[in-house]
Amino acid sequence: MNTFDLSVRFFLQMAFILGVCNLVGYVAVRLGQSKVVSEMIAGVMMGPSLFGWLTPEVQGYVFPKASMPILFAVAQVGLSLYMFTIGLEFNIELIRKRIRSAFAVSFAGIAVPFALGAVIAFYTFGKMGLFGAKSTVVEVMLFMGASMSITAFPMLARIIYERGISNTSLGTLALAAGSIDDAAAWCVLAVVLASFSGDAQFAAIAIGGGVGYAVFMMVVGRRLLAPLGAVVEKSKRMSPGMLAFVLMLVMGGAWFTDYIRIYAVFGAFIMGIAMPRGKFAKELERALGPLVTTFLLPVFFVYSGLNTRIGLVDSTELWILAVVISAAATLGKGVACGAAARMCGEPMRDCLALGTLMNARGLMELIILNIGLERGVIGAPLFAIRVLMAIVTTLMATPLFNRFYKVAAVSPDPVPNALL
């Protein structure tokens, strides 16, 4: 296909993606589910698992292989901006308020699923085409462990906000534990990704560069950016020029961490944490939130769905493995976090609700899985199994939370777009 044909096809793809995501989202919301769940499901539906299975010719026309690099690039921009907005919501003060319980819950939510994931990887290595041909057993154990440890922090935050419990004991603990959990899991993943090069010097540059970037942004970057916050506080608005400058910084941070072979989302997320809070952060969320969550982010779900072929899970062994992984994910995350909270003296109702929230994987899991597939760490069958696991654990979150922690939901309208 030439450039003109790809350009024409891209507009058709975007119209199709937005239409399907909104339709599935409408049904999901009516059933009490979140937008994240609906877009995960819609992405799989648009891939070979359903759309390509029912009408392969039409699916091939809408999503030709030649267009995949374009969709990938758009998905990366959407992801980077989304993780930037999540960084804007990252509240370090929450950790300080409940530091003992938060660290206990977070440690349990990382250590137990990490161990279970590593064990599963060890016993399945070299079987059923689950892992890349060039992957070593240590690499796949680390990757499986890190990916099993992740929590869908954006979804956790959304449920808490919608229920109006952000400032309650449970809300504070869940947000603090979730933020520590994800930060630690991403750090482990960064080390794993750096190790895949097989070159000690290359790995050192990746890890050192990532740590250096994070430290610089937290110590120096925050001070350099502070005057921007003062300007917005004074003027009560963010000018187009300042917005353009901020976007330039986000893209620069994403470029740097991608260049050192960690991943673009790391740079964008750290940049978000370093940004001034208050009016400045709210103006950024107002300007970027709707565009990112309703227009750009769905492209990532579709890109993941195009790589997901549920039909590859075509044997009894693979379906048993899918059940084992889902069970291990739930026990390792939900049960472990709930038990840790109980050991810290938290009420049983809070423990059950907390374990449910921490067990959801959502978008964060898909990000990690796509990294693993792109880098050749995991194969297509395992990718499909893990996508199913992410959908199942995320589907469980809202209904179980409502059952364990009965509280009336507030109007969803004021929810920051960064949390959608």
Order of alpha helices (4+ residues) and beta strands (2+ residues): alpha-alpha-alpha-alpha-alpha-alpha-alpha-alpha-alpha-alpha-alpha-alpha-alpha-alpha-alpha-alpha-alpha-alpha-alpha-alpha-alpha
